[in-house]
Amino acid sequence: MNVENTSLQGRAEPDELVSSRYAVKVGEIEVVVISDGVLPLPTEMLAHNADPAVRAAWLDDMFLPPDAFDWALNVVMVKSGDQTILIDAGLGLDPDLNLPRAGQSIRRLETAGIDLASVTDVVLTHMHMDHIGGLLVKGIKERLRPDLRIHVAAAEVKFWEAPDFAHTAMPQGFPDALRATAKRFAKEYQSHLRTFDDEHVVAPGVVVRRTGGHTPGHSVVRVSSQGEGLVFAGDAVFAVGFDQPDWHNGFEHDPEESARVRIRLLEELASSGEMLVATHLPFPSVGRVAIDGDAFRWVPVFWDY
């Protein structure tokens, strides 16, 4: 895995102290991680099945505040051959939930020199609003290609026709916002949807695979070229998931299956040594996974400037 300048990087944005994108090469495939911003969320939803004292001790060990913290939000752009693929689309507009520091993906794509009209494909890990909202910003659809393909698991589309929140533990207001955003998205982009059952080749070296768990159609994307690999795990893995993979996140619609999916994925990555990127790992969210006793250890890459 070589970190290099790529054709997707563009120029630094003058009003930001730290770069909000990070480029890597996976063989011949270009990958750019772009920060959509951060979501302020209560810490309880990190592990609603954990003893509060144990959860508090973990937060203290990680030098995180006890009650609320800023949750990273990342999307990924992939260039494979003549295809430019956006994996997830960020939050878009704030749905009246006090999330003003997210929703930056589209602006930052443009700053990186990426013309929205050049995007041939979008892959959705799932249809939570922080993964699809960027495509619902006013004026964005008109700037996208008329033949844009949006790849999403058929089970995900079906789920949002009548979503079940019985096993979630979300902050107030989120279930209604999630329902409304998914419903609007399905209506506006219905003709662009290209559904798959279990696995689908999006482009040479870019494969999306349904895992379920977080949502019934939740999927991960593997990028591979010349013996190198990188997995974008969507919401299958959170920062707490390495030390405590069996803790239930409040946004998981099937928490027990989510834990099984997470453990299998982390075991696979620890065995293969391939890179991991995930939606809610701290930016730039590029690293590897190691076995650490009965759990796992996150090994971030050293930044290459």
PyMOL commands that set and color helices and strands:
alter all, ss='L'
color gray80, all
select helices_A, chain A and resi 43-46+52-61+105-111+116-118+129-136+141-143+154-159+174-188+190-192+239-241+255-272
alter helices_A, ss='H'
color red, helices_A
select strands_A, chain A and resi 21-26+29-42+68-80+83-87+121-123+149-153+193-196+199-203+206-210+219-225+228-232+275-277+287-292+295-300
alter strands_A, ss='S'
color yellow, strands_A
deselect
rebuild
show_as cartoon
